[in-house]
Amino acid sequence: MGNYHHHQNPSAFKLDLNVISTICDLYDADGLYAIDSAIHSPLIGFAYDGFPIYGAYGYKNADGTGGITRIKSGYQFRNISSRLVWADGTDVPDGPAVSTTYPLGYFREDYEFVAHAGQADYLDEHNGRFCVTPEYPNGIYCYFATVDANWNSAYPYAVGPYFYGNKTASKVTTIGETVTTYTSTASIEDKTIEFSVFPNPATDILIIQVSGLNEIDLNVELFDLSGELVAKNKILQGSTISYFDVSTVYSGMYFLKIGNKTLEVKIGY
């Protein structure tokens, strides 16, 4: 929720247990982290009010006990057929009636918050709670990027519809605390790289996508048949996609090298 942020759970497309959307089937989203139901989700960002945002899984109880569980949104669909008021009865600009074209979940007014007293793994109306986390062993208020049982993003996704704290800034220019920079010692040659290239043949753009989550920086190189380097790019750790603009490249066969793999590609017709 800052200068670089996600509006909902940032797991890569195709990592959901039950995929309900194929909108991104060409340009799969770069995953910030892979959901793991066995461990506490990592700290994935900070909201504008300064409180941390975690992924979908955390400690069941606020004191850090109870094991790891999916942290759940307290919002649910309203039992409505028209969109005339908010859940609290206040007026809202009239929207289209609930239908197959505009089903429940299409608009914000389709949801209502329900408090789950005694169920610590449900969040409040801000999509957060006070709890212990690995980074804050003494406890802190934090948000969670909620998903449903099939790991599809669940409203209100990360924060909202209102912040818990005060929005005091919109830009982060410096970090006032000590941080640790992680540098991977893994070698590209030690890993078997699986990737897709499309379209092939390519006329304007050549897209390269690594399967799964990329744990190291990968060099992506395009060579002509004589072995001359035509273009070079990089897929950074944590990202999955790179591309070359080949609109000005001569038509013909080329070699695409990623890590320890080489693939023949055709540019032009």
Secondary structure, 3 states (H helix, E strand, C coil): CCCCCCCCCCCCCCCCCCCCCCCCCCCCCCCCCCCCCCCCCCEEEECCCCCEEECCEEECCCCCCCCEEECECCEEECCCCCCCECCCCCECCCCCCCCCCCCCCCCHHHEEECCCCCCCCECCCCCEEEECCCCCCCCEEEEECCECCCCCECCCCCCCCCCCCCCCCCCCCCCCCCCCCCCCCCCHHHCCCCEEEECCCECCEEEEEECCCCCCCEEEEEEECCCCEEEEEEECCCCCEEEEECCCCCCEEEEEEECCEEEEEEECC
